[in-house]
Amino acid sequence: MDRSSKWLDGFIYMTLLLFSISTILPFIYITIVSFTDPHEFMSTPVMLFPKSWSLVSYQYIMSSNQFSNSFFITVMLTIVGTSCALLVTSGLAYGLSRRRLKGRNFILTGILFTMLFNPGIMPNYLLIKSLGLLNSFWALVLPGLATAFYVLLMKSFFQDVPAELEESGKIDGCSDIGIFFRIILPISLPVIAAFSLFYGVSYWNTYFNGVLYINKESLRPLQVVLQQMLSASSAPADEASGIVVPAETVKMAAVVLAAVPIVMVYPFLQKYFVKGLTLGSVKG
């Protein structure tokens, strides 16, 4: 490499390093503030290295029935929604990947149509209302059950599965459903893991559906409650210790608690993330 190329590479690496630092600093600051002692934060609101640490903000958050209930609702929503979404998406994609399916082209056209034309908020709301799903758990699950883009990506993967595997299954007496669950899904675990990450993050971050379809306090997902807490400006008091907890530290603690589950799961599925992104790519 000549000198100009080395300088260019160094400039690029330095730019990427500075950009990475600028993106991670807010998360570090949020975490530090959430663990800062309330008295120290009220005297010095802006700090990076507090002298004393405290779990008062987390104790206040965890003692809140509203936050605990919304956290449980979101965990159940993520588990149930992701499981159902993977089953529907993989089943639909596998059926569309086989040319023997009757009406295959018509179904594909309908899926592509939904990608190009969105009905809007009111038709979706009227549909959920007509189905009697308002203020129900399934109003949060069903609208995101299948994403057209994910269906097409997974269909592209299933098309590359050798037909000989299905033929061997039929020789052994398996039905189409048996072939799907006993042969196709086990060899598709990397793809299933990738899409479970996509759907899991989507359901965990459910906000708009919770605002649009849910009025009950007991069914509101975590992101809706988190938004309400971030909008509040009053400083709550911890009932156990009687300490006035700054609203900012409570907000930061809530953000950390809402982000931790996804942050913990992501490293285990990170190696499948690129696999999911490269599905359907052009092959040379």
Secondary structure, 3 states (H helix, E strand, C coil): CCHHHHHHHHHHHHHHHHHHHHHHHHHHHHHHHHCECHHHHHHCCCCCCCCCECCHHHHHHHHCHHHHHHHHHHHHHHHHHHHHHHHHHHHHHHHHCCCCCCCHHHHHHHHHHHHHCCCCHHHHHHHHHHCCCCCCCHHHHHHHCCCHHHHHHHHHHHHCCCHHHHHHHHHCCCCHHHHHHHHHHHHCHHHHHHHHHHHHHHHHCCCHHHHHHCCCHHHCCHHHHHHHHHHCCCCCECCCCCCECCHHHHHHHHHHHHHHHHHHHHHHHHHHHHHHHCCCCCCC
